[in-house]
Amino acid sequence: MDAFSGTTRLSREEVTRLWVAPLGVRYGLLSTEYSKSQADERSRFVSPWVLSDRTQYCPDCLAGERSSQIEQAHGGAWLQIWRLSAVFACLRHGRFL
């Protein structure tokens, strides 16, 4: 975390907010507390539908609202919740991811 935080110039708190582990309250065991010895057992506890290896996103969200200079240059932000398989639609724009 320190190397990533130093490279990206983000605080440890900002880096932690990038993780999906805090969503474990909603979706079960997505804890950051697993040790390497528990990594093999982890797959037994995390439902296969929780995390996805596919990319899903809302094109409208990624396009952004173009209301700021940064959105005009780069578009909107990637949303962390899109990483979860249980999320399949954008409620804001009413479309499938």
N, C-alpha and C positions, 0 to 999 in steps of 0.2 A: 504494500500500500504506500509506503514511504517513497519508493522509486517512482510509482505512477503519479503520486501527488506532487512530487518535485518536478517531474517532467511536464505535467499539465498545468502546474501552478495553481492547483486546487488545494483547499484545506482538507484535512482528514474527514471532517464532517461532510464536505461536498462530495468527496469520493464515496463515502458510505451511502449517500443518497442515490448513487448510481446503481447500487446493488438491488437485486430483487428479493433478497432475504427479508426485508421489512414487510413484504407482502405475505409472509408466512402466516400471519395472523388470520388472513382470509383463506389461504389455500393450503394450509398444513405445513409440514416440515420443510421450510426453506431457510433453515437457520444458518447463521454464520458461525455457530458454535461447534460444528463438526470438526473433528480432528482427522488427520490423514488415515489413522487406523480405522476410523469409522466410515471412510469414504466408500469402501466396497459395500458396506451395509446400507449406505444412504439410499441406494436405488430401491431397497425394499420398502422404505418408508415414504418416499416421494412418489405420488401418483404419476404415471407416465404422461398423463394429459396436462399436467401443470406446466412443465417447461417444454418448449418446442425448439426444434433445430431448424425450423423454417422462418423466413423473414415475412412479417406481416406488418402493414402500416396503412394509414389513411392518407391517400394522396392530397386531399384538401388540407389536412393538418400540416403535412410536410411542405406544401406550397406556401403556407403562412398567410397572414392577412396583409402583408406588405405595408404595415403601419409604421414600422421602424426601419432605420437604415440597415440594420443587421439582417432583418427579414427580406428586405429588398435585394440584398446581396446573396443571401444563403437560403432563404426560405424559412419554414417553421422548424420547431424543435422535434426531435425524436422522443416519443413517449415511452417510458419504462414499462408501462402496463402492456404494451403491444407484445412484449416478450412472452407473455403467458398465453398458453393455448386456450385457456378458458375464455379469453377475451377475443371475440371474433368480429366485433362491429364497433364503429365509432358512433357514440351516442350524440356527439355534438353535430356531426354532419349527416347522421342517419344512413351510413353506408357500411358495407362489409369491408373488413381489412383485407 
